[in-house]
Amino acid sequence: MKLRAIVKTSVVSVVDQAWLGAVGFAVGLAFIRHAEKSEYAYYSMLYAAMLLVQAIHNALVLAPMTTLVPGQSRQVQRLFLSATTVVQYRYAIWLAATTTALVAGFGLIVDTTYLRLVDLTAFAVATWAYMAREYYRAMLFIHGKVEDVFQVDFSYGIVYLAGLATAYLMSSVSTGTVLVANGIAGVVSLGWSRRLLGTPSAVSTGESAQVARELWRCGRWSLPSVVVSWVYANAYIYLSATLFGAAVVADLQAGRLLLVPLGMTVLAWSNVMRPRTSEWFDHRNLALIMRVMRFSLIGLVMMCIAYVGCLYLSFPLIRTALMGARYQNVDTHILYWGLYFLASGIRAVGTVCMLSGREGYQPLYYYGWSALLVSILLTFALEPTLGIFSALAALICAEVVLAALIWWLGWPGMVRARSNSEGR
């Protein structure tokens, strides 16, 4: 794949993620403008749980699938992906049901104030649809159909916004109504994805079991690392709620909301590059990988500095137009979140490199534990000095540590190992 084609698909993917970011921004803004801070905090905690389930599903299916498929012939790819489809549906159903039960149990033990049946039902459906939708998006990315991904995400966004608008008109913007809209949108986009990809080939129970074993052999190291990564990336929500209350969580999420375009851009880039780097690494084209990575890192740093600077300078206008009187102290959050997304982006580029080969999964597992330890220890160590910003500062430090480990140890080690294997 030529560099020009990579840039083209990257631009389409960025537009796609910008659309999804706009939808997410609309959801956050609806909570900020039309719901209590405690309701926004409650939604944030449930959404973080949904992200954990998706991370586990990604580790079990998506990440190993993206690593294993590019080097295979078309016939083998078709059979492998058909079997993977069966496997991922089983995982998605089991994960959605288990997580919903855990959320309900946690709510009964800790606080039943916000434990509502409609929320739990909507959470289960939205979580299942989220995993299934992400699987089919990954399939489309593997086949290089970035424009089709945008079609799927556009249909998802339109239905989601329609549901959000209905909740607004009924003056019932809440966690339950937003999750219902999310679930319906996910099911609709899932149907559109299946239409674009066509009916998968029939596979036997033995074939699906064999593929499940292959996915597990590759993904078993990724599974602990993504759980660890989720903990250090989302623990601030629960720690802040415990230490400082729901209002602080709402302020943190409001500040993060304004920086979401940065994260979505990096995610768009990762979606395009993951299959490409796996293919290049399989063909031992390390020079091309490094050239693309250098170009990506330079663009990322420039984008972060420009975006955060403009956002910080224009925040007084943004606060007046969008935030309202209840969110007056979000400007400092912007600077912290800007540093986080810069460090996270640099780490994400390195993670794409690491996941281009089987050799990268095990080191990422150990690096993730190191980052988690840094995050937890610094959260409590910085709390007397930084107060409500301690969890966020610890999160930034964890990302810096993880990025340093990947770029100074992980990726160079993979390059040396591959170079040594070529020499033998």
Secondary structure, 3 states (H helix, E strand, C coil): CCHHHHHHHHHHHHHHHHHHHHHHHHHHHHHHHHCCHHHHHHHHHHHHHHHHHHHHHHHHHHHHHHHHCCCCCHHHHHHHHHHHHHHHHHHHHHHHHHHHHHHHHHHHHHCCCCCCHHHHHHHHHHHHHHHHHHHHHHHHHHCCCHHHHHHHHHHHHHHHHHHHHHHHHCCCCCHHHHHHHHHHHHHHHHHHHHHHHCCCCCCCHHHHHHHHHHHHHHHCCHHHHHHHHHHHHHHHHHHHHHHHCHHHHHHHHHHHHHHHHHHHHHHHHHHHHHHHHHHHHHCCCHHHHHHHHHHHHHHHHHHHHHHHHHHHHCHHHHHHHHHCCCCCCCHHHHHHHHHHHHHHHHHHHHHHHHCCCHHHHHHHHHHHHHHHHHHHHHHHHHHHHHHHHHHHHHHHHHHHHHHHHHHHHHHHHHHHHHHHHHHC
